[in-house]
Amino acid sequence: MGGKRKKRTKIIKPKPKLPKTFECPRCGRIAISIEIKNGIAHIKCGNCGLSADIEVPPIFDEANAYGKFIDLYLDGKLEIKESNKEESINEGEDKQVHTTT
């Protein structure tokens, strides 16, 4: 008479996740990491050494801080710090004394 009733399948869409690394405007690699503490975002590129500290509201997350960083970088209003790993390696080599026999 009626038969078995079909179960309805519910489609579950996964929530989009925010990225943890972003593209560097200088070198073009996806190597920028952002750390937010006490209203200050510490932004650093792991490839070219580009780094900056910007003030952000407490409601901002990493993606919003990256957007503000890009806007300030492209406008030229950002104070940029450079940290090159190569310079610290070369300084260590200069301090060593080479002896010949």
Residue pairs with C-beta under 8 A, 6 or more apart in sequence:
18 61
18 62
18 63
19 62
19 63
20 33
20 62
21 30
21 31
21 32
21 33
22 30
22 32
22 34
22 62
22 66
23 29
23 30
23 32
24 30
24 31
24 32
24 45
24 47
24 48
24 50
25 50
25 70
25 73
25 74
26 45
26 48
26 50
27 45
27 47
27 48
27 50
29 45
29 47
29 48
31 45
31 46
31 47
31 48
32 43
32 44
32 45
32 46
32 50
32 66
33 43
33 44
33 46
34 41
34 42
34 43
34 62
34 65
34 66
34 69
35 41
35 42
36 42
36 56
36 60
36 61
36 62
36 65
39 55
39 56
39 57
39 58
40 53
40 54
40 55
40 56
41 53
41 54
41 55
41 56
41 60
41 62
41 65
41 68
41 69
42 51
42 53
43 51
43 52
43 53
43 54
43 65
43 66
43 69
44 50
44 51
44 83
45 51
49 82
49 83
49 84
49 85
50 80
50 82
51 80
51 81
51 82
51 83
52 69
52 72
52 73
52 78
52 79
52 80
52 81
53 81
54 65
54 68
54 69
54 72
54 78
56 64
56 65
56 68
60 68
69 78
72 78
73 80
